[in-house]
Amino acid sequence: MVSDATDYNVGFEPADRLAQDRASVRRRFWVKIKQVLARIPFAEDLLAAYYCAFDKETPRHVQVALLGAIAYFILPFDFLPDVMPVLGFTDDAAVLATTIRLVASHITPDHHAAARAALARLEEGEDADLDKDDTKGG
């Protein structure tokens, strides 16, 4: 019998460390989303995941999973550099899509509404560091 000793966490250590620093995730998330908004087709899902991750009513295990995916998105390095045309965000999208699929029942219509409001403000050029009153989170 062969034992599978593969460590599936290899390469994700920086995201794990970053995900534990919630204030840094918030700050860096808004900087990156403003830079790449026009290039990512999954912006609403990403923002809804962000609002779910910081919602106080979201279970801790869901917050941890979403913060890990968001941390991977904001890291300056990843498997496929974000500056690559077409392919740059495919790894980010895959990590986020997988995470969202696992926790989809926790991402509420309120989270999606907050995401749409954030997108509207971003598109209007307003400051969208939206840790104001868009969700119940804090």
Disulfide bonds with the S-S distance in Angstrom:
none
